[in-house]
Amino acid sequence: MEFGKLPDIEAVDFSLPADDPANQLLWQRLEAERSHPRSPAPATEGRLYVGCTQWGRADWVGKLYPKGTKQKEFLASYVNQFNCIELNTLFYSLQPGPVIERWASLAGEGFRFCPKLSESISHKLQLKNAGQETQTFVEALSSFGDRLGTSFLQLPESFGPDRLATLANYLQQLPAGFQLCLELRHKDWFTGTSGNALWPVLTEKGVGTVITDTAGRRDVLHMRLTAPVVFVRYISNSLHPSNLTRIEEWAHRLKEWMDGGMREIYFIVHNHDEYFAPDIALHAVERFNAICGTSLKPPRLIVEPPPPLTLF
């Protein structure tokens, strides 16, 4: 991923900002739901998902995939290593139902696919008159069955708060029960009070947020939660030592969110050199298990990560 990439990251303050104070409203609501005698207890297992952004990398053969793995076998190998994936393929080209069903058939019961909504919806139509395209996309996702995790809508950097009405109208027309997280990139959403009118819209519709942790855009690390699901895009920098402290901070923050009642957390590991994404994901899983009390299966690397990722 090139978003937020800097040529030199030595001066970047990678510390996590505090949660948005308004997150307390979410924790209070979730606590009220848990204490209500007729409310079903939220799931306590399988609510933390860790994965990467693609499965079709030939350079992972002999590193993450067994030597000799063919390209057609990459997905089957990937789903045995992680419990989710950020699925960008459908952003560019919506696949036929039988293709999606085949993908889903390769994944185990606890695996989740997290599709990015089509670029025709978000970037070409920019949410205007996108009802038919959205219906087609959502209907296609039904082929994932119970292997479907949250989907996410990534808005272009040109889509600012002056178009809130368009965004709100689009979200209101989404089908009931469709789980979505929203990624914002225009800088004005994160300055002053520009985004304040948006958060209640997301809360009312049950839309979660995408939180991106990247070197060159610290503003998109907004730490605002609007629903019991959140999608974290963690953009690492090769095997730079800063990944260690960043993952450690994230482990403690995710523990707080899980203790607060967050039902689904998707933590997606990007890397500006995706060859190293499995190394970072392995470290993340180990630290999350140690701090959050989860029992995620660590990916099994054939080529072990070098010493900088084994300090803890």
C-alpha positions in Angstrom: 0.0 0.0 0.0 1.4 3.4 -1.0 -1.1 5.5 1.1 0.7 7.4 3.8 4.2 6.2 2.7 7.1 8.4 3.6 10.7 8.1 2.3 12.0 8.5 5.9 10.0 7.5 9.0 12.6 8.1 11.7 10.9 11.3 12.9 7.4 9.9 12.9 5.6 9.7 16.3 3.9 6.3 16.0 2.3 6.4 19.4 -1.4 5.7 19.4 -3.6 8.6 20.3 -6.2 8.3 23.1 -9.6 7.0 22.2 -12.2 9.6 21.1 -14.1 10.5 24.3 -17.3 9.8 22.6 -16.4 6.1 22.5 -17.9 6.0 26.0 -21.3 6.2 24.4 -20.7 3.0 22.6 -19.4 1.2 25.8 -22.4 2.4 27.7 -24.8 1.1 25.0 -23.1 -2.2 24.8 -23.1 -2.6 28.6 -26.8 -1.8 28.7 -27.4 -4.4 26.0 -25.4 -7.0 28.0 -27.3 -6.3 31.2 -30.7 -6.4 29.5 -32.3 -9.8 30.5 -33.6 -10.5 27.0 -30.4 -9.5 25.2 -28.5 -12.5 23.8 -24.9 -12.6 25.1 -22.4 -11.5 22.5 -19.9 -14.0 21.2 -16.8 -14.2 23.3 -14.8 -16.4 20.9 -13.5 -15.6 17.4 -14.0 -11.9 17.6 -10.4 -10.9 16.8 -9.4 -11.5 13.3 -5.9 -11.0 11.9 -4.9 -11.2 8.2 -3.3 -9.7 5.2 -4.5 -8.1 2.0 -4.0 -10.7 -0.6 -3.3 -14.4 -1.1 -1.8 -14.4 -4.6 1.9 -13.7 -3.9 4.3 -15.9 -5.6 7.1 -14.7 -3.4 5.4 -16.2 -0.4 6.1 -19.7 -1.8 8.8 -21.1 0.4 8.1 -18.4 3.0 4.5 -18.7 4.0 3.3 -21.4 1.5 5.1 -24.7 1.2 7.6 -25.0 -1.6 6.1 -26.2 -4.8 2.7 -24.6 -4.1 0.9 -23.7 -7.4 -0.8 -20.4 -7.9 -4.3 -22.1 -7.9 -3.4 -23.5 -4.5 -2.5 -20.1 -2.9 -5.9 -19.4 -1.3 -6.1 -22.9 0.2 -2.7 -22.3 1.7 -3.6 -18.8 2.9 -6.8 -19.8 4.8 -4.8 -22.3 6.8 -2.6 -19.6 8.0 -4.9 -16.7 8.9 -8.6 -16.2 9.9 -9.4 -13.3 7.6 -8.4 -11.4 4.6 -9.0 -7.9 3.3 -10.5 -8.6 -0.1 -9.6 -5.9 -2.6 -10.2 -8.1 -5.7 -13.9 -7.2 -5.8 -13.1 -3.5 -5.6 -11.8 -3.8 -9.2 -14.0 -6.6 -10.6 -17.0 -8.3 -9.1 -16.7 -12.0 -9.5 -19.5 -14.5 -10.4 -21.3 -16.3 -7.6 -19.7 -19.7 -8.4 -16.2 -18.2 -8.0 -17.1 -16.6 -4.7 -18.7 -19.9 -3.5 -15.5 -21.7 -4.4 -13.4 -19.2 -2.4 -15.7 -19.6 0.6 -15.6 -23.5 0.3 -11.9 -23.4 0.8 -12.1 -21.5 4.1 -12.8 -23.0 7.5 -15.7 -22.2 9.8 -13.9 -19.3 11.6 -12.5 -17.6 8.5 -13.9 -14.3 7.3 -13.6 -12.5 3.9 -13.7 -8.7 4.2 -14.6 -7.2 0.8 -14.0 -3.6 -0.3 -17.0 -2.2 -2.0 -16.7 -1.7 -5.7 -14.8 1.3 -7.1 -17.8 1.9 -9.4 -19.8 2.8 -6.2 -17.2 4.7 -4.2 -14.9 6.3 -6.9 -16.8 6.5 -10.1 -20.4 7.2 -9.0 -19.1 8.5 -5.6 -22.3 7.2 -3.9 -24.7 9.0 -6.2 -27.3 7.0 -8.0 -25.4 3.9 -6.9 -28.5 1.9 -5.7 -28.4 -0.7 -8.5 -24.6 -1.2 -8.3 -24.9 -1.6 -4.5 -27.7 -4.2 -4.8 -25.7 -6.2 -7.3 -22.6 -6.1 -5.1 -24.5 -7.1 -1.9 -26.3 -9.9 -3.6 -23.0 -11.3 -4.9 -21.6 -11.2 -1.4 -24.3 -13.6 -0.2 -22.3 -16.3 -2.0 -19.8 -16.1 0.9 -22.4 -17.4 3.3 -21.2 -17.4 6.9 -17.6 -16.8 5.7 -18.5 -13.1 5.1 -17.0 -10.7 7.6 -17.5 -7.0 7.5 -17.3 -5.2 4.2 -15.8 -1.8 4.0 -16.3 1.4 2.0 -13.3 3.4 1.1 -14.1 6.9 0.0 -11.6 8.8 -2.2 -9.5 11.7 -0.7 -11.6 14.2 -2.7 -14.8 13.2 -0.8 -15.0 15.7 2.1 -17.5 16.8 4.7 -19.3 19.1 2.3 -20.8 15.9 0.8 -22.1 14.5 4.1 -25.7 14.5 2.8 -24.7 12.3 -0.1 -23.0 9.9 2.3 -25.8 9.9 4.8 -28.4 9.2 2.1 -26.3 6.3 0.7 -25.9 4.7 4.1 -29.6 5.0 4.9 -30.4 3.0 1.7 -28.2 0.1 2.6 -30.1 -3.2 3.2 -30.8 -4.1 6.7 -28.3 -6.4 8.3 -25.5 -5.5 5.9 -22.3 -5.1 8.0 -20.1 -2.2 6.8 -17.2 -0.1 8.0 -16.4 3.3 6.5 -12.9 4.6 5.6 -12.5 8.3 5.2 -9.4 10.0 3.7 -10.2 13.7 3.1 -8.3 15.6 5.7 -11.2 17.9 6.6 -13.1 15.0 8.3 -10.4 15.1 11.0 -10.0 18.8 11.6 -12.1 20.8 14.0 -15.7 19.8 14.2 -16.1 18.9 10.5 -16.8 15.2 11.2 -19.0 15.6 14.2 -22.2 15.4 12.2 -21.1 12.1 10.6 -20.6 10.0 13.7 -24.3 9.9 14.8 -25.2 8.8 11.2 -22.8 5.9 11.5 -24.1 5.0 14.9 -27.7 5.1 13.9 -27.1 2.8 10.9 -24.7 0.5 12.8 -21.8 1.3 10.5 -18.4 0.8 12.0 -15.2 2.8 11.3 -12.0 2.0 9.5 -8.9 3.2 11.4 -5.7 3.4 9.5 -2.3 3.5 11.1 0.2 4.7 8.6 3.3 6.9 8.8 2.4 9.8 6.6 -1.3 10.4 7.6 -1.6 10.3 11.4 -4.9 12.1 11.1 -6.7 8.9 9.8 -5.7 7.3 13.1 -8.9 8.9 14.5 -9.8 6.2 17.1 -13.5 6.9 16.9 -15.8 3.8 17.3 -19.4 3.9 16.2 -20.5 0.2 16.2 -19.5 -3.1 17.8 -17.3 -3.8 14.8 -14.1 -2.0 13.8 -11.6 -2.5 10.9 -8.0 -1.6 11.5 -5.6 -1.2 8.6 -2.1 -1.4 10.0 0.5 -0.3 7.5 3.9 -1.5 8.5 7.3 -0.5 7.1 9.3 -3.5 6.0 10.9 -4.9 9.2 11.6 -1.6 10.8 12.0 -1.9 14.7 9.1 0.6 15.2 6.7 -2.2 14.3 7.5 -3.8 17.6 6.4 -0.9 19.8 3.4 -0.2 17.5 2.1 -3.7 17.7 2.6 -3.7 21.5 0.5 -0.6 21.8 -2.2 -2.0 19.6 -2.4 -5.2 21.6 -3.2 -3.2 24.8 -5.7 -1.0 23.0 -7.5 -4.0 21.4 -7.6 -5.6 24.9 -9.4 -2.5 26.2 -11.9 -2.6 23.3 -12.6 -6.2 23.8 -13.1 -5.7 27.5 -15.5 -2.9 26.6 -17.7 -5.3 24.5 -16.3 -4.8 21.0 -17.7 -7.9 19.1 -15.6 -8.0 16.0 -12.2 -6.5 15.5 -10.5 -7.0 12.1 -6.7 -6.2 12.2 -5.3 -6.2 8.7 -1.6 -6.1 8.2 -0.3 -4.1 5.2 3.3 -3.5 4.4 4.9 -1.2 1.9 6.8 -4.3 0.9 4.1 -7.0 1.1 6.7 -9.7 1.2 7.2 -8.9 4.9 3.5 -8.7 5.8 3.4 -12.3 7.2 6.3 -11.6 9.5 4.5 -8.6 11.0 1.2 -10.6 11.2 3.0 -13.4 13.0 4.3 -11.0 15.6 0.9 -9.4 16.0 -0.8 -12.7 16.6 1.7 -13.7 19.2 1.4 -10.4 21.1 -2.4 -10.3 20.8 -2.6 -13.9 22.2 -0.3 -12.9 25.1 -2.0 -9.6 26.0 -5.7 -10.0 24.8 -6.0 -13.6 26.0 -7.0 -14.8 22.5 -6.0 -18.2 21.0 -5.3 -17.2 17.4 -3.3 -19.7 15.4 0.0 -18.1 14.5 1.0 -18.3 10.8 3.7 -20.9 10.3 6.6 -19.2 8.4 9.0 -21.5 6.6 11.5 -18.7 6.5 11.8 -17.5 10.1 11.6 -13.7 10.7 14.9 -12.1 11.5 15.9 -11.1 15.1 14.3 -7.6 15.2 10.8 -9.3 15.3 11.6 -11.7 18.2 12.5 -9.2 20.9 9.5 -9.9 23.2 
